[in-house]
Amino acid sequence: MQQSRPDQSTNSTEQGSMETSVLVSPYPASSYAFDEVYDEQRVPRAHWKPLLEHLNKLDVDGLDDRHQRAQRILRDDGATYDLKNDPLTPDVWALDVIPNLIHWQEWQKLEKGLVQRSNLYDLILKDIYGEQNLIKDGIIPSEIIFSHPGFLRACHGIKMPGDKQLILHSVDLVRDTQGNHIVIGDHTQAPSGVGYALENRTVISRVMPSIFRQGNVRRLSAFFHTLRNTLSHLASHKSDSPLIVVLTPGAYSSTYFEHAYLANYLGYPLVQGGDLTVRNGKVWLKSLNGLSQVDVILRRLDDAYCDQAELNADSLLGVPGLLEVARAGNVILANPLGGGVLEAPALYAFLPKICQYLLGEQLLIPTVNTWWCGDKQSLSYIKENLGQLIIKPACRSMGQPTIYGHCLSEEDRVKTLAMIEKRPYMYVAQSYVPGSMLPIWSEQHIQARPSLLKAFTVADKDHYTVMPGGLTRVAESTEDYIVTKLSGSRSKDTWILSNSPDLSHQSLFDKSLDVAQQTSMPSRVVENLFWFGRYAERAEISLRLMRTVFKQLNGLESLVPESRDILLEAISHQTHCLPGFTTGDAALFENPNKELADLVTNGNRVGSIKANLQSLLACGEQVKEMLSADTRVILNELRDHIAKVDRAYEFGLPAIPEESLDGLVTTLLALSGLNHESMLRGQDWVFQQIGRRTERALQTANLLQSTLTKPLVGLAQQQVLESVLLSMEALISFRRRYRTRARVAFGLDLLMVDTTNPRALVYQLERLREFLNVLPRHQNYIPGGLTQESRLIIQTLTDIQLTDLEELAQIDDETETRLQLSQLMAKVTEQLEKFTSLISDKYFDHTAGPQQLIKPKWKLDV
């Protein structure tokens, strides 16, 4: 493949500036790999020169600044490739600020080859699950197909609408030493990377806007426009506005960010297996409005995990009965199930013959030389040349290593040959093709790393459209031989450079609609938002109480033992970290520091402050597609403050422990304010508010129960009452309104029945009653017009409003407690917990009786 050369008439001034630049031959030439930037004389290739000159002007500080900005944007966007799924320290997607450049003339040739390859793989898929002429005519050995776990016999004969069965296809490309592209991998189940490629473009165009505009870089939007049109067209025979969903394994998937990002960009609901159900031969989305029929599923999980009934029974990710519905044509899967067999490396050994057989032409992009060990002649060649080959399983799966022959000792070489000879049909050998060298910015200077280009195609009626760019990956270490996966490597934006500006930009929403479409919201999403609100309130109230206790213990006026003991017990009750201080251990009350520090920082202790914050962040990860950019920024600040608290408490309780908690409280207040002032008043906001108000009411009732039901006298009672008011942000109002500071009835007035206090019990219940009125009704007629959950809220509200506060403050002679207050708070707690169960059953779980997956005659109702 011809490589462009720089103009030989470059003037001396330009050459002089380049020679003094830090980027002239910034890394030594590789003796075994093609260099993307420099030719054999270490002169920059023509299409790289403008970028190099721009980088020279930025210099070290400028490049460092852009690198840091890029990582900050990625973190704020929630762009993670998180194999640990730790909500406190997610792995931020690694992006290098130096893009990979490909000239448009070279790209045109590559584009033709990618279109040919996708057409070929589409034909192979149709044949394997159709007439199987490739096997009948001896083009492919039958054992390669039939012994492959990715070959799903249950998918034989399934045909989707339209000309193309393979909707999305990705191809891994490297260059050989001559600069020619070679395919080393195909992905046909659920190709990943398109979302990350789009995020890379978004970030780099922000941190390097001038050179991006000047470079006439081809835009990516048309590719996603085509994807959206293709998915809509698949179900056009059923509906003018089909329900299309993106099926993800969930937040525990290492590529979950991409799934959420792609769903948001395309405008489709992001669903998990549990959000879908098969009933009456169709697939339904469990949404707030009941069940909505799903027409198309863009799946992001592999074949085996999609259907527990017919595929992998151990899967927790799929939808039982999905395959049967697909067979009946009542749902369309993109990509269709069964495409995993096309990813077999053994297929490469026969691909040139397959291309001639199906297309009558040669492969435009050659595939890496591959030998199937099941062929005796190939096996002999492998034995003689093992040192120059790579050994792979014929059926790739997670956890199976690639063996590099040139790295084997003599002992390992013998073991490897013995392993192959034992079951030769299970292995293939491939030529070793190191990735071409690309520059990366690392440790304040340019370094070279081997690279891999992942290209993408999407079906477009009777042909394929290629993404003008792709996802470039570069190894993090110089010791890596080749880049073969997303994890453990760095990414680059890929620029296809043209001679003129790209005016082909298309918005996904250019086509106007006469009627606004209301997207169905999965019940799982609103459930996580509901708990997002609950955990935020739970953490905030625990933090406020903990901070108040710290201030009182270290204040100018020391707490008397009686009030100290009640406040410490209240912390244990409030966090539900029992037994804690509830044992009455005198030594623990005298030396509470260790227990208090543990309640703040022990994330493994359910109910602790850190555990609640972790749960809050985990809920946020589950619904990151619903969170605004500002919300993600606040959540990142919350992570930073948690890390600061951990450092402050590393050796126990710090000297001024309440100060270390201020950042957490402020961040939670910012989160609450943002949600209140910036979120549209849709169902997502309503359920988050229901969660917040319910939890605040529960926490308030619990706090009053644990602090004010035990009577004290004089100073002790005042200290407890003022501590409760301080933790509820009501102490200043109390002091201004009432002169008698130790009067419990006055405190209850402010905390229970004052409708002007946004933290009072009555205020929470009134808001809950308002929110219930805007929730969707699943029944046409309800006797009396009130749902069960509405009755509970009204009953609880009435119980509080009709109570006599002076009677509540009275001490029962028999129990020597404020018995009426205790009983009322217990009743409020019980009714609110029953309320949350009703909400969960009705809107989140869609509880119903057993359902048959398949019936001989479909019912019309669901």
LUMTORGU-478588 format. One record per residue (C-alpha): residue in three letters; x, y, z. Coordinates in steps of 0.05 Angstrom, whole numbers, padded with zeros to 5 digits, always signed. Example, Ala and Ser with C-alpha at 12.3 -4.5 7.8 and 13.67 -1.06 7.14 Angstrom:
! LUMTORGU-478588
Ala+00246-00090+00156/Ser+00273-00021+00143/
! end
This chain:
! LUMTORGU-478588
Met+00000+00000+00000/Gln+00029+00067-00022/Gln+00047+00114+00034/Ser+00045+00189+00021/Arg+00113+00224+00021/Pro+00128+00294+00044/Asp+00139+00347-00009/Gln+00213+00346-00026/Ser+00212+00421-00038/Thr+00202+00437+00035/Asn+00237+00503+00048/Ser+00296+00507+00095/Thr+00259+00551+00146/Glu+00207+00497+00156/Gln+00260+00443+00160/Gly+00299+00483+00210/Ser+00238+00492+00255/Met+00224+00418+00252/Glu+00296+00400+00267/Thr+00297+00441+00331/Ser+00230+00412+00351/Val+00223+00362+00407/Leu+00180+00319+00359/Val+00232+00305+00305/Ser+00247+00230+00312/Pro+00221+00233+00384/Tyr+00228+00158+00390/Pro+00276+00108+00358/Ala+00255+00071+00296/Ser+00227+00002+00306/Ser+00264-00055+00273/Tyr+00202-00100+00270/Ala+00141-00056+00259/Phe+00115-00004+00211/Asp+00116+00068+00235/Glu+00053+00108+00222/Val+00085+00177+00229/Tyr+00156+00172+00200/Asp+00183+00140+00137/Glu+00248+00100+00133/Gln+00289+00165+00133/Arg+00252+00188+00197/Val+00218+00244+00158/Pro+00146+00258+00178/Arg+00094+00233+00128/Ala+00057+00289+00093/His-00011+00281+00127/Trp+00021+00281+00196/Lys+00061+00345+00188/Pro+00006+00396+00205/Leu-00010+00359+00269/Leu+00064+00354+00289/Glu+00073+00428+00278/His+00012+00442+00321/Leu+00038+00397+00376/Asn+00105+00433+00373/Lys+00071+00500+00386/Leu+00036+00470+00446/Asp+00101+00444+00475/Val+00105+00401+00537/Asp+00062+00443+00583/Gly+00008+00451+00531/Leu+00004+00377+00516/Asp+00003+00361+00590/Asp-00054+00410+00601/Arg-00095+00379+00545/His-00082+00309+00570/Gln-00107+00328+00639/Arg-00167+00364+00610/Ala-00185+00303+00569/Gln-00182+00257+00629/Arg-00223+00306+00670/Ile-00277+00308+00616/Leu-00277+00232+00611/Arg-00285+00226+00687/Asp-00341+00277+00688/Asp-00376+00241+00631/Gly-00372+00176+00671/Ala-00330+00144+00616/Thr-00304+00082+00649/Tyr-00278+00014+00629/Asp-00287-00012+00698/Leu-00268-00085+00710/Lys-00273-00077+00786/Asn-00339-00039+00786/Asp-00319-00001+00848/Pro-00364+00060+00851/Leu-00312+00098+00892/Thr-00253+00088+00845/Pro-00277+00070+00775/Asp-00225+00060+00721/Val-00230+00121+00676/Trp-00226+00106+00601/Ala-00154+00119+00579/Leu-00149+00167+00520/Asp-00086+00193+00488/Val-00090+00265+00463/Ile-00050+00250+00399/Pro-00100+00223+00348/Asn-00086+00170+00296/Leu-00087+00200+00226/Ile-00106+00165+00161/His-00107+00200+00094/Trp-00173+00196+00057/Gln-00142+00164-00005/Glu-00116+00106+00036/Trp-00182+00103+00074/Gln-00222+00095+00010/Lys-00185+00031-00006/Leu-00194+00006+00065/Glu-00268+00024+00063/Lys-00281-00019+00002/Gly-00247-00077+00035/Leu-00288-00069+00099/Val-00353-00067+00059/Gln-00333-00130+00022/Arg-00316-00165+00087/Ser-00382-00148+00119/Asn-00420-00171+00058/Leu-00380-00236+00060/Tyr-00394-00248+00133/Asp-00468-00234+00122/Leu-00469-00288+00069/Ile-00432-00337+00113/Leu-00482-00325+00169/Lys-00541-00337+00122/Asp-00510-00400+00095/Ile-00491-00431+00162/Tyr-00562-00422+00189/Gly-00593-00436+00122/Glu-00574-00484+00066/Gln-00503-00498+00092/Asn-00473-00504+00023/Leu-00405-00484+00050/Ile-00404-00548+00089/Lys-00438-00591+00037/Asp-00389-00570-00017/Gly-00328-00580+00028/Ile-00307-00508+00032/Ile-00309-00509+00109/Pro-00296-00573+00150/Ser-00360-00589+00186/Glu-00325-00598+00254/Ile-00304-00525+00254/Ile-00377-00504+00253/Phe-00414-00559+00289/Ser-00364-00566+00347/His-00363-00491+00359/Pro-00402-00470+00421/Gly-00423-00408+00383/Phe-00462-00449+00332/Leu-00534-00448+00358/Arg-00575-00502+00326/Ala-00638-00470+00356/Cys-00625-00410+00309/His-00628-00450+00245/Gly-00678-00420+00197/Ile-00688-00355+00234/Lys-00690-00297+00184/Met-00697-00223+00200/Pro-00733-00174+00155/Gly-00689-00139+00104/Asp-00632-00159+00059/Lys-00577-00160+00112/Gln-00577-00207+00173/Leu-00511-00181+00202/Ile-00528-00111+00226/Leu-00464-00089+00262/His-00394-00115+00247/Ser-00327-00095+00274/Val-00259-00113+00247/Asp-00191-00111+00282/Leu-00136-00087+00236/Val-00060-00081+00241/Arg-00007-00062+00191/Asp+00048-00108+00168/Thr+00120-00084+00161/Gln+00103-00056+00091/Gly+00045-00015+00117/Asn-00010-00059+00089/His-00071-00071+00132/Ile-00085-00141+00155/Val-00146-00167+00192/Ile-00132-00204+00257/Gly-00202-00207+00286/Asp-00277-00202+00270/His-00333-00188+00319/Thr-00403-00208+00300/Gln-00442-00221+00364/Ala-00446-00153+00399/Pro-00388-00112+00372/Ser-00364-00062+00424/Gly-00327+00003+00414/Val-00372+00049+00373/Gly-00393+00088+00435/Tyr-00322+00096+00458/Ala-00302+00120+00389/Leu-00356+00173+00392/Glu-00335+00194+00462/Asn-00262+00199+00439/Arg-00283+00244+00383/Thr-00324+00288+00429/Val-00267+00296+00478/Ile-00210+00308+00429/Ser-00251+00359+00389/Arg-00260+00397+00454/Val-00188+00397+00478/Met-00157+00407+00409/Pro-00210+00446+00371/Ser-00167+00487+00323/Ile-00127+00431+00292/Phe-00190+00388+00289/Arg-00226+00441+00248/Gln-00166+00455+00204/Gly-00154+00381+00190/Asn-00219+00370+00151/Val-00234+00309+00193/Arg-00290+00264+00169/Arg-00350+00266+00217/Leu-00380+00205+00253/Ser-00452+00226+00259/Ala-00475+00197+00192/Phe-00455+00127+00216/Phe-00501+00132+00277/His-00556+00163+00234/Thr-00552+00101+00190/Leu-00553+00054+00250/Arg-00616+00088+00276/Asn-00650+00085+00208/Thr-00631+00012+00200/Leu-00660-00008+00267/Ser-00724+00029+00253/His-00730-00002+00184/Leu-00724-00072+00214/Ala-00793-00065+00246/Ser-00825-00018+00195/His-00872-00074+00173/Lys-00900-00077+00244/Ser-00902-00004+00266/Asp-00887+00066+00244/Ser-00858+00081+00313/Pro-00827+00015+00338/Leu-00802+00008+00409/Ile-00727-00004+00403/Val-00686-00018+00465/Val-00612-00028+00480/Leu-00601-00091+00521/Thr-00541-00087+00568/Pro-00513-00137+00619/Gly-00517-00080+00669/Ala-00471-00035+00709/Tyr-00425-00094+00725/Ser-00406-00099+00652/Ser-00338-00069+00638/Thr-00367-00032+00577/Tyr-00430-00006+00611/Phe-00411+00066+00598/Glu-00413+00053+00523/His-00482+00020+00528/Ala-00509+00080+00567/Tyr-00476+00130+00521/Leu-00500+00095+00458/Ala-00571+00090+00485/Asn-00572+00164+00502/Tyr-00543+00184+00435/Leu-00592+00142+00395/Gly-00651+00160+00440/Tyr-00669+00088+00461/Pro-00685+00061+00530/Leu-00627+00023+00562/Val-00653-00042+00591/Gln-00627-00103+00628/Gly-00654-00173+00623/Gly-00697-00163+00685/Asp-00731-00104+00651/Leu-00760-00150+00597/Thr-00809-00207+00602/Val-00837-00257+00552/Arg-00912-00263+00554/Asn-00960-00290+00502/Gly-00905-00300+00451/Lys-00879-00229+00453/Val-00826-00189+00490/Trp-00850-00134+00537/Leu-00815-00078+00572/Lys-00835-00071+00645/Ser-00846+00004+00648/Leu-00881+00052+00694/Asn-00943+00050+00650/Gly-00946-00026+00653/Leu-00921-00070+00597/Ser-00899-00042+00530/Gln-00885-00088+00471/Val-00813-00088+00446/Asp-00802-00091+00371/Val-00726-00088+00363/Ile-00670-00105+00412/Leu-00600-00077+00400/Arg-00564-00126+00444/Arg-00498-00114+00478/Leu-00488-00182+00509/Asp-00462-00246+00477/Asp-00506-00301+00449/Ala-00501-00351+00505/Tyr-00527-00304+00558/Cys-00589-00279+00522/Asp-00638-00335+00539/Gln-00636-00378+00601/Ala-00690-00424+00575/Glu-00654-00448+00512/Leu-00582-00426+00517/Asn-00543-00417+00582/Ala-00587-00436+00641/Asp-00536-00404+00689/Ser-00543-00335+00658/Leu-00572-00280+00700/Leu-00570-00229+00644/Gly-00619-00252+00591/Val-00693-00259+00579/Pro-00722-00330+00586/Gly-00760-00348+00522/Leu-00727-00294+00480/Leu-00703-00343+00427/Glu-00773-00372+00417/Val-00802-00303+00406/Ala-00747-00287+00356/Arg-00762-00352+00319/Ala-00835-00331+00314/Gly-00814-00264+00285/Asn-00846-00224+00342/Val-00781-00190+00362/Ile-00719-00173+00321/Leu-00650-00179+00350/Ala-00591-00140+00324/Asn-00545-00174+00317/Pro-00583-00240+00309/Leu-00567-00297+00356/Gly-00517-00347+00330/Gly-00466-00299+00302/Gly-00413-00322+00352/Val-00392-00379+00306/Leu-00366-00328+00256/Glu-00314-00304+00307/Ala-00277-00371+00305/Pro-00204-00361+00287/Ala-00206-00428+00251/Leu-00251-00397+00198/Tyr-00193-00353+00175/Ala-00156-00412+00147/Phe-00211-00421+00096/Leu-00233-00349+00085/Pro-00199-00338+00017/Lys-00235-00400-00010/Ile-00301-00378+00022/Cys-00294-00309-00011/Gln-00283-00340-00079/Tyr-00341-00388-00069/Leu-00393-00336-00045/Leu-00370-00272-00079/Gly-00327-00297-00136/Glu-00270-00249-00118/Gln-00208-00244-00075/Leu-00206-00212-00006/Leu-00190-00138-00013/Ile-00161-00137+00057/Pro-00120-00199+00071/Thr-00131-00238+00135/Val-00072-00258+00179/Asn-00042-00324+00155/Thr-00078-00379+00193/Trp-00068-00454+00196/Trp-00119-00501+00227/Cys-00085-00556+00266/Gly-00140-00605+00246/Asp-00109-00607+00177/Lys-00049-00655+00175/Gln-00009-00615+00125/Ser-00019-00552+00165/Leu-00001-00588+00230/Ser+00066-00609+00200/Tyr+00081-00537+00180/Ile+00063-00513+00251/Lys+00110-00563+00283/Glu+00168-00539+00240/Asn+00154-00465+00248/Leu+00126-00458+00318/Gly+00177-00405+00337/Gln+00148-00357+00285/Leu+00074-00370+00300/Ile+00020-00354+00351/Ile-00024-00410+00378/Lys-00097-00396+00393/Pro-00157-00439+00410/Ala-00200-00453+00349/Cys-00260-00428+00389/Arg-00239-00366+00427/Ser-00268-00355+00496/Met-00253-00313+00557/Gly-00193-00336+00597/Gln-00160-00376+00542/Pro-00090-00349+00531/Thr-00053-00336+00466/Ile+00014-00371+00461/Tyr+00071-00333+00427/Gly+00118-00384+00397/His+00179-00339+00397/Cys+00173-00331+00473/Leu+00172-00405+00489/Ser+00229-00441+00523/Glu+00248-00510+00497/Glu+00208-00543+00553/Asp+00147-00500+00539/Arg+00154-00514+00465/Val+00150-00589+00478/Lys+00089-00580+00523/Thr+00054-00537+00472/Leu+00064-00587+00415/Ala+00039-00643+00460/Met-00023-00602+00477/Ile-00037-00590+00403/Glu-00025-00663+00382/Lys-00073-00687+00435/Arg-00132-00649+00405/Pro-00108-00615+00340/Tyr-00178-00594+00317/Met-00183-00547+00376/Tyr-00125-00502+00357/Val-00102-00455+00303/Ala-00035-00422+00288/Gln-00027-00353+00260/Ser+00030-00310+00235/Tyr+00057-00259+00284/Val+00042-00189+00259/Pro+00063-00134+00308/Gly+00020-00072+00309/Ser+00046-00010+00274/Met+00079+00042+00318/Leu+00040+00104+00338/Pro+00062+00162+00383/Ile+00031+00171+00452/Trp+00040+00226+00503/Ser+00065+00195+00567/Glu+00109+00220+00624/Gln+00117+00288+00590/His+00148+00262+00526/Ile+00130+00225+00462/Gln+00136+00149+00463/Ala+00119+00097+00411/Arg+00071+00039+00422/Pro+00043-00017+00378/Ser-00028-00003+00355/Leu-00092-00035+00331/Leu-00149-00004+00292/Lys-00220-00028+00305/Ala-00264-00009+00246/Phe-00340-00013+00245/Thr-00393-00024+00192/Val-00469-00022+00196/Ala-00521-00051+00149/Asp-00554+00002+00106/Lys-00611-00030+00065/Asp-00575-00074+00014/His-00503-00052+00029/Tyr-00458-00031+00087/Thr-00436+00037+00113/Val-00368+00044+00145/Met-00354+00089+00204/Pro-00304+00141+00177/Gly-00253+00128+00231/Gly-00259+00077+00286/Leu-00227+00061+00352/Thr-00151+00059+00355/Arg-00119+00023+00413/Val-00046+00028+00434/Ala-00009-00014+00485/Glu+00009+00017+00552/Ser+00075-00020+00557/Thr+00133-00028+00508/Glu+00134-00101+00528/Asp+00065-00115+00498/Tyr+00069-00153+00432/Ile+00003-00132+00403/Val-00062-00099+00424/Thr-00120-00147+00420/Lys-00172-00122+00469/Leu-00202-00059+00498/Ser-00178-00068+00569/Gly-00107-00056+00592/Ser-00091-00007+00536/Arg-00099+00065+00516/Ser-00146+00091+00462/Lys-00140+00144+00408/Asp-00188+00184+00366/Thr-00181+00164+00293/Trp-00182+00220+00242/Ile-00196+00208+00168/Leu-00165+00270+00136/Ser-00197+00299+00074/Asn-00176+00354+00026/Ser-00241+00392+00038/Pro-00288+00404+00097/Asp-00337+00348+00113/Leu-00407+00376+00104/Ser-00443+00309+00113/His-00461+00320+00186/Gln-00530+00293+00202/Ser-00567+00301+00267/Leu-00603+00240+00291/Phe-00664+00284+00300/Asp-00664+00323+00235/Lys-00728+00289+00214/Ser-00785+00326+00248/Leu-00842+00289+00280/Asp-00914+00315+00283/Val-00925+00283+00351/Ala-00875+00281+00408/Gln-00857+00210+00427/Gln-00859+00190+00500/Thr-00804+00140+00514/Ser-00823+00083+00560/Met-00780+00085+00622/Pro-00759+00016+00649/Ser-00782+00002+00720/Arg-00711-00015+00740/Val-00689+00056+00723/Val-00741+00090+00767/Glu-00728+00039+00822/Asn-00654+00059+00822/Leu-00673+00132+00822/Phe-00720+00119+00880/Trp-00664+00087+00919/Phe-00615+00140+00895/Gly-00659+00190+00931/Arg-00666+00146+00993/Tyr-00592+00133+01001/Ala-00577+00207+00991/Glu-00625+00226+01048/Arg-00602+00168+01092/Ala-00529+00189+01084/Glu-00543+00263+01095/Ile-00584+00253+01159/Ser-00532+00205+01187/Leu-00477+00254+01171/Arg-00515+00312+01203/Leu-00527+00273+01266/Met-00455+00248+01269/Arg-00429+00318+01258/Thr-00475+00345+01313/Val-00451+00293+01362/Phe-00378+00310+01347/Lys-00393+00384+01359/Gln-00429+00370+01424/Leu-00376+00323+01450/Asn-00321+00373+01434/Gly-00360+00436+01450/Leu-00349+00489+01502/Glu-00404+00460+01545/Ser-00392+00387+01555/Leu-00450+00339+01549/Val-00477+00310+01614/Pro-00472+00234+01614/Glu-00547+00224+01606/Ser-00553+00266+01543/Arg-00487+00238+01516/Asp-00511+00167+01523/Ile-00577+00181+01488/Leu-00543+00216+01429/Leu-00493+00159+01421/Glu-00549+00107+01423/Ala-00587+00149+01372/Ile-00529+00142+01324/Ser-00532+00067+01329/His-00607+00068+01318/Gln-00603+00118+01261/Thr-00550+00078+01222/His-00580+00010+01243/Cys-00508-00011+01259/Leu-00528-00052+01319/Pro-00513-00067+01374/Gly-00463-00010+01376/Phe-00480+00037+01434/Thr-00546+00002+01449/Thr-00513-00050+01494/Gly-00506+00001+01551/Asp-00431-00014+01556/Ala-00404+00041+01602/Ala-00333+00033+01575/Leu-00358+00044+01504/Phe-00394+00107+01524/Glu-00331+00134+01558/Asn-00288+00117+01498/Pro-00333+00121+01436/Asn-00280+00144+01386/Lys-00265+00076+01354/Glu-00339+00060+01344/Leu-00354+00129+01316/Ala-00295+00126+01267/Asp-00319+00057+01244/Leu-00389+00084+01232/Val-00360+00137+01187/Thr-00308+00098+01145/Asn-00325+00024+01147/Gly-00355+00012+01078/Asn-00367-00061+01093/Arg-00413-00045+01152/Val-00484-00040+01126/Gly-00515+00025+01148/Ser-00450+00063+01160/Ile-00441+00130+01127/Lys-00391+00104+01076/Ala-00435+00044+01060/Asn-00494+00090+01046/Leu-00452+00134+01002/Gln-00426+00073+00964/Ser-00497+00050+00954/Leu-00516+00119+00929/Leu-00459+00118+00878/Ala-00476+00047+00857/Cys-00548+00068+00842/Gly-00519+00126+00802/Glu-00477+00077+00762/Gln-00539+00036+00746/Val-00575+00096+00716/Lys-00516+00138+00691/Glu-00553+00148+00624/Met-00606+00188+00663/Leu-00557+00234+00700/Ser-00539+00303+00675/Ala-00467+00325+00665/Asp-00470+00369+00727/Thr-00497+00311+00768/Arg-00438+00268+00746/Val-00390+00324+00766/Ile-00421+00327+00836/Leu-00417+00251+00843/Asn-00343+00255+00825/Glu-00334+00308+00878/Leu-00369+00262+00927/Arg-00319+00207+00910/Asp-00262+00256+00923/His-00291+00277+00990/Ile-00299+00204+01011/Ala-00226+00193+00996/Lys-00207+00254+01037/Val-00248+00228+01096/Asp-00214+00160+01090/Arg-00146+00194+01094/Ala-00168+00238+01153/Tyr-00193+00176+01192/Glu-00135+00131+01172/Phe-00108+00129+01243/Gly-00173+00136+01280/Leu-00216+00196+01297/Pro-00181+00261+01277/Ala-00174+00320+01324/Ile-00233+00359+01295/Pro-00274+00302+01264/Glu-00335+00344+01246/Glu-00295+00387+01197/Ser-00276+00328+01154/Leu-00351+00313+01144/Asp-00369+00383+01120/Gly-00349+00368+01048/Leu-00394+00307+01045/Val-00454+00345+01072/Thr-00442+00404+01024/Thr-00436+00357+00964/Leu-00501+00321+00983/Leu-00536+00388+00990/Ala-00510+00408+00921/Leu-00537+00343+00893/Ser-00605+00355+00924/Gly-00607+00427+00900/Leu-00587+00408+00829/Asn-00641+00355+00826/His-00693+00403+00853/Glu-00675+00462+00809/Ser-00651+00430+00744/Met-00689+00365+00732/Leu-00751+00364+00690/Arg-00812+00344+00731/Gly-00818+00277+00696/Gln-00829+00208+00726/Asp-00755+00200+00740/Trp-00755+00263+00783/Val-00821+00243+00817/Phe-00794+00175+00839/Gln-00729+00205+00863/Gln-00769+00254+00904/Ile-00814+00199+00931/Gly-00751+00163+00954/Arg-00723+00226+00986/Arg-00787+00245+01022/Thr-00801+00175+01046/Glu-00731+00166+01073/Arg-00731+00235+01106/Ala-00797+00218+01140/Leu-00771+00151+01163/Gln-00706+00179+01188/Thr-00741+00236+01225/Ala-00790+00188+01259/Asn-00732+00143+01278/Leu-00692+00202+01306/Leu-00751+00227+01348/Gln-00762+00157+01373/Ser-00690+00146+01393/Thr-00678+00214+01426/Leu-00741+00245+01454/Thr-00781+00186+01480/Lys-00735+00178+01540/Pro-00749+00236+01589/Leu-00692+00276+01619/Val-00690+00336+01665/Gly-00660+00405+01661/Leu-00596+00413+01623/Ala-00595+00341+01597/Gln-00663+00349+01563/Gln-00643+00415+01533/Gln-00578+00386+01505/Val-00614+00328+01472/Leu-00670+00371+01444/Glu-00621+00423+01416/Ser-00577+00369+01387/Val-00637+00340+01350/Leu-00657+00409+01325/Leu-00586+00424+01304/Ser-00581+00360+01264/Met-00647+00377+01230/Glu-00626+00449+01212/Ala-00681+00477+01258/Leu-00644+00502+01320/Ile-00640+00576+01299/Ser-00714+00577+01282/Phe-00730+00543+01348/Arg-00691+00594+01389/Arg-00724+00653+01353/Arg-00794+00625+01360/Tyr-00793+00596+01431/Arg-00763+00623+01495/Thr-00768+00558+01536/Arg-00712+00518+01505/Ala-00724+00452+01540/Arg-00798+00445+01523/Val-00805+00380+01483/Ala-00874+00398+01457/Phe-00847+00460+01423/Gly-00792+00419+01390/Leu-00844+00369+01365/Asp-00885+00426+01337/Leu-00826+00447+01294/Leu-00804+00377+01274/Met-00871+00344+01265/Val-00929+00389+01246/Asp-00899+00455+01221/Thr-00917+00457+01147/Thr-00867+00513+01135/Asn-00808+00469+01156/Pro-00783+00429+01096/Arg-00755+00377+01145/Ala-00818+00367+01185/Leu-00856+00301+01182/Val-00920+00334+01158/Tyr-00883+00368+01101/Gln-00856+00302+01075/Leu-00924+00269+01077/Glu-00958+00326+01041/Arg-00907+00323+00986/Leu-00916+00247+00981/Arg-00991+00256+00973/Glu-00979+00306+00916/Phe-00930+00259+00881/Leu-00978+00200+00885/Asn-01030+00240+00847/Val-00985+00244+00786/Leu-00964+00171+00783/Pro-00993+00128+00728/Arg-01055+00088+00746/His-01054+00014+00726/Gln-01129+00005+00740/Asn-01187+00038+00705/Tyr-01230+00041+00767/Ile-01213+00041+00841/Pro-01270+00039+00891/Gly-01269+00104+00930/Gly-01217+00133+00881/Leu-01158+00122+00929/Thr-01103+00072+00919/Gln-01077+00032+00977/Glu-01013+00072+00980/Ser-01052+00138+00979/Arg-01094+00113+01037/Leu-01032+00098+01077/Ile-01002+00167+01067/Ile-01068+00202+01083/Gln-01077+00160+01145/Thr-01006+00175+01169/Leu-01014+00249+01154/Thr-01080+00250+01193/Asp-01050+00213+01252/Ile-00996+00266+01259/Gln-01041+00326+01246/Leu-01094+00304+01297/Thr-01045+00289+01352/Asp-01040+00331+01415/Leu-00967+00351+01422/Glu-00973+00365+01496/Glu-00999+00295+01506/Leu-00943+00267+01464/Ala-00893+00302+01510/Gln-00925+00274+01573/Ile-00887+00220+01611/Asp-00923+00154+01623/Asp-00920+00136+01697/Glu-00917+00061+01685/Thr-00862+00059+01632/Glu-00828+00124+01651/Thr-00824+00142+01577/Arg-00862+00186+01529/Leu-00903+00126+01510/Gln-00952+00161+01463/Leu-00895+00192+01423/Ser-00860+00125+01419/Gln-00924+00090+01395/Leu-00939+00144+01344/Met-00868+00143+01315/Ala-00870+00066+01312/Lys-00937+00070+01275/Val-00911+00122+01226/Thr-00850+00079+01212/Glu-00891+00017+01201/Gln-00939+00052+01153/Leu-00883+00084+01114/Glu-00847+00018+01106/Lys-00911-00013+01082/Phe-00919+00045+01034/Thr-00850+00032+01003/Ser-00869-00042+00994/Leu-00933-00023+00957/Ile-00894+00025+00911/Ser-00843-00029+00897/Asp-00895-00083+00881/Lys-00935-00037+00837/Tyr-00883+00001+00797/Phe-00818-00036+00803/Asp-00832-00111+00807/His-00897-00117+00768/Thr-00915-00175+00812/Ala-00962-00224+00778/Gly-00977-00298+00777/Pro-00936-00351+00740/Gln-00933-00341+00664/Gln-00925-00394+00610/Leu-00870-00374+00562/Ile-00902-00407+00502/Lys-00976-00421+00488/Pro-01007-00455+00429/Lys-01054-00396+00418/Trp-01034-00326+00435/Lys-01080-00285+00478/Leu-01093-00213+00460/Asp-01088-00187+00530/Val-01027-00183+00575/
! end
